[in-house]
Each structure stands twice: as C-alpha cells, then as structure tokens.
Amino acid sequence: MFLLQAPDVVEFEVWSAMPERFRKPQRSAWSDANRGGAPADSFLEGPVFDDAGNLYVADIPWGRVFRIDPARQWTLVAEYDGEPNGMKFLDAGHLLITDYKNGLMALDLARGAVRPYLERRNSERFKGVNDLVFDRDGNLYFTDQGQSGLHDPSGRLYRLRRNGQLDLLLANVPSPNGVALSPDEKVLYLAVTRGNCVWRVPLLLDGSVSKVSQFFTSYGPSGPDGLAVDVEGNLLVCNPGLGYVWRLDHRAEPTTVWRSPAGMSTTNLAFGGPDRRTLYCTESVSGSILTARAPRAGLALARPA
C-alpha cells in the first residue's frame, strides 16, 4: 500500500473491563468452534449507546447482554440460550440482536426478556447472523456469516424492509461481518473478515445492488469486523488480529490508526459522549472496553421507531 501521508497512530486507553464476578472461564460450544476449544470467560461484541449514555454490550458464548453506566458499573440485563452479537435499538426500550444461534431477536430492556424477531427465512435457518444497521426509512441490513470463508464464499447480506419483505442482496461473501451506511445512504460498507477486506456495496434506486467492489484490503491473521462511519463519511474499521481500528478516507487511505493496549481482538465500536466524538471499542478476548477521542463525531444511528 502506497500512502502519500502516514496515518496518525494513537493508543487506546482501557475504559472498563468486565468484573470478575461475571467471568466464566469455561469451555462452551461457541469456544470449541471459534476459539479452538480454549476456555473463553467472555467475548464482547455489539456496543451501542442509549439516550442516557449507557453502553450495552453482548457476550457471545454465554448469551448475555450487559449495561455499563457512565460511572462504569456493569449490570447484567439479560441471560438466555443464545449467542448475541451485533445490537441496535429498535426504539428507546428495545434492542434488536443478531444472534448467531437463533436469528434476529428482540430484547425488552425493562424486563430483560428476549423474544424471536426473525428466526428463519422461508422455514430455513440462517447460517449465523452477525451484525446489523438501520437506514432512515426503517429498513434493516444484516449479515449472515456462519462459518463461511474463502473455502466457502456463501455468506449473505440481507435487507429486511419495513413492510416485512426480506431481500437477499448478496450470497457470495467469504465471511460477511460488520455493516455501515454512508451519510447519504447510497453506499453500504461490508466487512469481509476472512477475505481480509471491506466491500463497497452501491444501493440502487430500484432496491438492487450492482458493481460491488473491494474498497479496502487489510492483512494479518484476522480481517475487518465491526464498522462505523463519522459525519464526514470516513469509515472506521475494527481489525481483530492486529488490534487496530482504521479510520479511512474516501479513497480508503488510513488517516488514523488506533492501537489496543489490552489484546488484539478489537471487534466492534460505537461513538459516544455528548458530542459523539468518543470511541468505545470492544476488545473481546480480555473483556475490555477501550476508548479514545476521534477527529470527527460519529454519524447518528437511525432507529425504525
């Protein structure tokens, strides 16, 4: 990669870590498949903020959702038979979860109750859904990753329209993961983890996609994961395996690289704080939340209600 200007390199700080009382240093079906059988006391994902400044994170192997308040106190909100990953707000009181085991699930935050939202497509189970984003019209884009990869490039990108229609946009992705929309919502960015890249997916007026291209190419043992966009349209890319978060301009050139001090598994991120200029990134293996200031505010996330 040729760069006219080297990116700024910034160290994250550890903002909070999962308290010991919540850690489960045991093997699980998830860790057997995804961590080579090593015990995983937690694996944090899906950070998202509510209107009061509370941060919600998912714990995949143990089917848990936590709330971390501004004073950095952790509360267990829900624990159920699932593998929750990405999360976005349906409305002020409900989270929509991409659950690898169950499909799309809805969480009532006041009751801690989880219910099915969309478990199957035409009676067929998903491969293993991963991440999601709403557009301003209430349409939901989500990825169906499963165990796809370069050996099996059959991961999917779906759009669930507000009227309930489910569109299969892509079915040839080697590990679709994080999703984010450009500020004008004409482009969807798609993290392709085991292809070690980010795809650029134009969203056409007739509802189709065309001329999908490879926007950014990374390297290392694991590729891009969670994505976010700032108000200027710069794309932020979590890159586990490297312990980086890239900030890419419109040419996909890195302008900032944030580095983790607490492990290499930088899986997902959210903008927080009153000005939405503070980054919060899940470092999943250590069970930590990392933080740093960003050059620009994050794009506000849409909700369907």
N, C-alpha and C positions, 0 to 999 in steps of 0.2 A: 504494500500500500504506500503510495507516494502522497505526502502531505506538504502543502506549502507552509503550513504553520503547525508546530507541535501543540497538542492539546494541553490545557491546564490539568495538572494532576493534583487531586485533593483527597485527603484521608477522611473517611467517615469517622464518626465517633459512635460508641455504643451508648444508645439512649436508654435501653432497658433490656433485661433478659428474663426469660421465663423463671419464676420462682421454683425452687427445688421441690416444693410440695406438689407441683403439677407435673413433674417429670416422671416418665415411665421408662426406665432403661431396660426394656424387654424386646424380644423379637415379636414381630407381628407378620401377618400375611403380606402387608404392604412392604415391610422392610425386607422380607425374604425375596420379593420380586424386584424391588427397586434399590436396595442397599446391600445386595449380595449376602443376605442373611445376618448382617450385623445388627445388633440391637440399636434402635432409634428411639431415644426418650421423647422425641417430638420431631416435627418437621413443619416449620411455619410457612404459611403462604397467605395470599389473598388480602393484603392490607387495604383497609378502606375506612374513611372517617365519617362519623355522623355530624350533624349540625352543631352539636355541643362540644366538639373537639375530642371525642372519644375515638380511639383507634380499635378496630376489630381485626382480628387475625384468625386464620384457620389453622388447625393442627391435623394434618392429613392422616397419619397412621392410627390415631386414637379417636377420630370422629368428633373433634371438639372445636368450639368457637369461643374465643376469649375477647373480652373488652379490656382495654388498657386506658385508664382515665388520664387526664393531663398531669396528675400527680404520680403517674407511672405505677399505679396499683392495678394488679391483674384480677379479673373476675371471670369465672367460668360461666358462660351464658348458656351453652348447650353442649350435651354429650349424647351421641346417638350412634347407631350402627351404620356408619358411612365413612367416606374418605373425602372430606370437603377440601376444595382447592380455591379457585377464584371466587370472589364475592363482590356484589354491587347492590346498592339499595334499590328496592322496588318502590318504597315510599319511606317516610320517616321511621316507621315501626317495623319494617320487614326487610330482610336481606334475601337476595337470590343467590344461590350457591351452585357452582358447578361441582358436582360430586362424582368422583371417578367411579364409584361403586354403584350409585343409584340414578344418575342422570341429574336433571335440574331439580333442586329442592328449595323450598321457601322456609325461612326461619322467622318466627314471631319472636321478636326480641323481648317483649314484656313477659311472655310465658315460657320462653326457652323451648318452644315446641317446633319441630321440624316436620314438614309435610311435603309430599310429592308435588312438583310443579309441571314437569315434563319428564317422565321416566323412559319413554320409548317412542320410536318413530315407526308408524305402521306396524306395530306389535314387535318390532325388532329393537333389541337393546343397543345402546350406544357402545362404542369401543371403550370409552372412558373420557368423559368431558373434562375440560381443564380450565378455561378462562373465558371471560365474557365482557361485553361492553354494550351499553345502550346508546342509540343515537337520539337526537332531539325530537324525533317523531314517535319514540317509544318502541322502535324495532330493536331486537336483541341479536347481536352477533356473538357466537360462541364456538369454541374449538372442541373437536372430538379427537383426542390424541391417541388414547390407548397405548399400546406398545409399538406403534408404528415407528419407522426409521428408514434409513437408506436401504435396508434389506426388505422393507415392506412399505413403500410410499403410498399408503392408503388412508392417511389421516384426513379428517374432514373439517371444513368450515361451513357453518350453518348460519342462516338468518331466520329468526322467529319473528314474523310480522305481528303487529299489534292485534290483527284480526285472527291470529292463531295459525296462519299459514306458515309452514316450515319449508324454507328453500335450502336446498343443498347447493352451495356456491362452488366449493372445491372438494374433490375427493381423491387427490393425488399428492398429498402433502406428507413428506417424511418427518412427522412429529410436529404437528401444529400446536402451539402453546399460547403465549400472550397475544392479546389483540388490543389495538388502539385506533382511534379515528383522527384524521387530520381536522384542524379547526373548521374547515368548510364542509367536512363530512363527505368529500368526494373521493377520498382515498382511505382504505383500511390497511394498517400495518399488521403483519402477521409474523410472529416469532416462529422460526422453524428450528427447533432445538437440535435435533440430530442431523440436520443439514448444515448446522452452524452458520445460520444466516437469518436475515429478515426479508420477507417478501413484501412487495408493494402491490396492493390489490385495488385497481380502479373500480369504483362503484358507479355503474352507468345509469342513465335516466330510466331505462326500461326495467331496472332491477337486476340485470345480469352483471357479470364481471368479464373483463377481457384484457388482454395484454398484461397479464400478471408477470411481474419481473422480480429479480433478486436485487433488493435495494442496498443491503449491507452484508458483508461477509466477515465473519469473525474467525476464531481459531481456538485450539485448545481441546481439552477433554470433554467439554460440555458446551452447548451453544446457547443462544439467546432464549430468555424465559419471559418474565414479565415486562410489559411496555407501558409507557406513559408519554403524553405529549404536553408541551408547555404552550403558553398563549401565542408565542411566535411561530409555532409549528415545528419546533425542534423535537426530535424523537429521543426519548430516554430508554435505554435497553439494559435490562439486568442480564448479566452474563455469569452464571454459576460455572464453576470450574476454573475461572480466572479470578473470581472475587471482585469483579468490576461492575460499575454501571457506566455505560457510554452515553454521552449526550451528542447527538448527531445533527448536523445542519441539513439544509435541503438537498445537499449533494452527498449526504451520508458520510461526510467527513467528521471525525471526532473533534469536538471543541473543548470538551471537558471529560475527564475520566475520574470517577470516584472509586477509591480502593477500600476494601474491607480490612479492618484490623482484627477481625474475630472469626475468620474462616472464609472459605472460598465459595460458599453456596449462597450467593446473592440472587434470590429467586424472584422477588417482586417488590413493587414500590408504590407509594402513594404520596401526593403532595398534601401537606397540612399546614397548620398555623393560620393566624388571622389573615395573612396576605397570600397564602398558598405558595409560599416560596421555600418552605422547609421540606426536604425529602425525608421519608421514612422508608427504610428498606429492610425486608426480612432476610436475615442470614440464618438459613434453615437448620443447618447441622448443629450450630451452637445454641439455637433457640434464642437468638438475639434480634433486637430491633436497632438498626443503625440510622444515624441521622447526619444531615449536612444541609447547608444553605445552597439554593440553586440560583443561577443568574437571573432567571425569569420565573414568574408564577406559573403554576400548573393550570392546564385547561380544566374548567369546571366540568365535573361528570354529570351527564344527563340522567334523569330518572323518568320512568314512564308515568309516574303519578306524583 
